[in-house]
Each structure stands twice: as C-alpha cells, then as structure tokens.
Amino acid sequence: MIRASEIHTPRLLLIGADEALLRAELAGREAFGQAAAAVVPPNWPPEHHDRGVIEWVLAGLGSLKDGDPWRFHYLLLKEPRTLVGTCGIKQPPDAEGCVEVGYSVLEQFRRQGLATEAVRALIDAAFAAGASAVAAQTYPSLLPSVRVMEKCGMTLTGPGEEPGTVRYARQRAP
C-alpha cells in the first residue's frame, strides 16, 4: 500500500502518517497493527507520542500536499515488519528555509543506529524538497539523542526553545 509519503532506508520504512493510520492508532493496538501491517510492540507508544500529538498531526493533515516530507512518520523496521518509533519534520521551511526534525524510538530498539538512519533520511528528504537547514532540539543530558544529531552532521548552535534544551542544526551543502 503506497501512502502519501514513504521513505525507504536500508533497514527502515518511514511511513507518512495519514488519517487512516492516525485514527487506527487512536482505536487501539489491534486496529493500528492491521492498518500499518506491522507488529505493534506491547510498550507502544514511544516517548513524547500521545493522544495530543496524534490529534495535532491529524489537525495539520489538510495543509499537506502529497509527497510533502514535512510530516509525521511512523518508523518501521522492515524485517520483521515492526513499529519501532516515530519521527518527522515538524513544519514546512520557515522564512530562513529551516525545518525541525524530531524522533523517538522504543527502548528495546535503541542503540542500534535506527534513529540516526531515520534522521539522515529526513534530512535528505528535507534538502531535496528545498529546505536550506535542518535543526533539532534535545536536553543536553540525553547523550544518545545528542549523538544522533552529531552523527547526522548537526552542530550545536545554542539554546533550544524549551528551558534547558539545546539546539543543533545542519546547513544544506552549497
């Protein structure tokens, strides 16, 4: 099944959230697993992904065009086909051409390079669609998250928007 946005990496499939998937997730684990054609681990959802996020994503679907990379994605391991996390580009490029990415991976799938693989794919998609920079924010104490950003070529640019957070960014190569 082809969705509005799919990004393939060697080990992952990033499926752009559409209304059917989001509503299935709200309906429960069984409906969500069937809609995604994937195993939904018992500890789903990952951190920072709750009903409020799903409703926010649903509300923003109307502003997206088919194929826009500026969207929320479900992160699936290809083999075995399993939901392992979420990621996304939070909004279209701002006035300076910058987008912000976010990501969260279930605990049992961390430290395998999956977040890095997903974020690299998001960065490539953002640059291919015209963004001039990609940023992300985290708490400096979340060293695995900082490491993901560094492995994706981002550098520390200063404080983040939330108190205590830091911002990393990467410019598109000329």
C-alpha atoms as one frame of an Amber mdcrd trajectory, in Angstrom:
protein
   0.000   0.000   0.000   1.506   3.358  -1.029   0.809   6.221   1.345   1.184
   9.963   0.887   4.819   9.698   1.884   7.159   6.755   2.255  10.885   6.999
   2.781  12.979   3.868   2.461  16.344   3.269   4.116  18.338   0.029   4.227
  16.600  -1.229   7.388  13.625   1.072   7.811  10.446   2.292   6.241   9.266
   5.739   7.302   5.529   5.836   6.623   3.960   9.275   6.451   1.025   9.386
   8.819  -2.311   9.683   7.076  -5.786   9.947   8.569  -6.426   6.194   8.389
  -3.251   5.303  10.285  -3.719   8.005  12.899  -7.348   7.058  13.543  -6.383
   3.376  13.703  -3.775   4.196  16.323  -6.402   6.048  18.359  -8.682   2.989
  18.064  -6.138   0.674  19.707  -3.190  -1.638  19.211  -5.022  -4.245  17.107
  -6.530  -1.724  14.679  -3.205   0.095  14.443  -1.267  -3.094  13.726  -3.704
  -4.042  10.980  -3.609  -0.576   9.389   0.200  -0.478   9.451   0.504  -4.159
   8.504   3.067  -4.428  11.279   3.669  -5.769  14.761   2.915  -3.170  17.428
   5.180  -3.863  20.428   3.449  -4.044  23.820   5.268  -0.931  25.081   3.974
   1.250  22.206   3.918   4.290  22.035   7.430   5.750  22.259   8.184   8.726
  24.490   6.652  12.074  23.513   3.938  10.388  21.443   0.465  10.553  22.918
  -3.142  11.337  22.022  -2.368  15.077  21.937   0.377  14.536  19.354  -1.885
  12.337  17.236  -4.650  14.950  17.315  -2.146  17.724  16.431  -0.912  15.681
  13.448  -4.495  14.960  12.361  -5.346  18.665  12.507  -2.388  19.507  10.255
  -3.028  16.931   7.530  -5.174  19.308   5.490  -2.249  21.642   4.853  -0.036
  18.905   3.388   0.404  18.132  -0.283   1.010  14.572  -1.490   4.657  13.761
  -1.109   5.481  16.673   1.218   8.234  15.468   3.559   7.142  17.955   6.281
   5.093  15.437   8.140   4.978  12.954  10.963   6.201   9.433  10.144   5.857
   6.062  11.756   9.179   4.274  11.901   9.001   0.613  10.874  11.728  -1.976
  10.906  11.469  -3.792   7.557  12.357  -7.265   8.875  10.454  -8.317  10.826
   7.943  -5.591   9.983   7.647  -3.923  13.380   6.781  -0.429  14.590   9.868
   0.846  16.399   9.249   4.576  16.803   8.214   7.866  15.296   9.992  10.697
  13.556   9.148  13.649  11.446   9.738  17.084  10.067   7.583  19.328  12.218
   6.695  22.036   9.698   7.461  23.376   6.213  10.605  25.531   5.965  10.426
  28.799   7.906  11.376  32.204   6.442  15.068  31.225   6.582  14.407  27.857
   4.930  14.917  25.828   8.122  12.899  22.816   9.230  12.999  20.989  12.556
  13.118  17.213  12.955  12.079  15.113  15.900  12.375  11.420  16.671  11.665
   8.840  19.340  12.480   5.135  19.339  11.120   2.451  21.653  13.645   1.496
  24.308  14.331  -2.045  23.063  15.287  -0.694  19.621  17.687   1.993  20.824
  21.466   1.928  20.363  21.157   0.158  17.018  21.557   3.222  14.803  17.880
   3.281  13.824  17.249   6.874  14.930  20.368   8.001  13.062  19.255   6.152
   9.931  15.799   7.737  10.146  17.070  11.273  10.800  19.551  11.045   7.914
  16.660  10.073   5.640  14.575  13.011   6.911  17.479  15.410   6.332  17.957
  14.122   2.781  14.205  14.468   2.098  14.116  18.000   3.531  17.093  19.161
   1.470  15.712  17.505  -1.677  12.440  19.400  -1.150  14.187  22.764  -0.829
  14.992  23.278   2.861  18.257  25.135   3.433  18.819  23.915   7.001  17.634
  21.214   9.383  17.542  21.635  13.166  16.656  19.512  16.195  16.377  20.148
  19.907  17.055  17.994  22.954  18.193  18.117  26.537  21.995  18.050  26.813
  21.723  15.200  29.333  20.140  12.953  26.667  23.501  11.896  25.270  22.111
   9.284  22.836  19.922  11.973  21.253  22.865  14.391  21.062  24.923  11.624
  19.445  22.208  11.052  16.790  22.358  14.728  15.852  26.156  14.727  15.724
  26.263  11.570  13.593  23.848  13.302  11.205  26.247  16.218  10.753  24.480
  18.666  13.038  26.410  21.002  15.305  25.420  22.812  18.483  24.003  26.250
  17.682  22.784  27.369  21.109  19.846  27.052  23.469  16.602  25.419  22.373
  13.105  26.838  22.672  12.200  24.950  25.851  14.061  25.809  29.076  17.120
  23.630  29.481  17.198  22.366  25.897  19.874  22.827  23.258  19.546  23.239
  19.508  21.619  21.542  16.839  21.489  22.352  13.122  22.982  21.494   9.771
  23.066  23.659   6.652  22.499  22.224   3.173  25.755  21.975   1.265  26.047
  24.604  -1.473
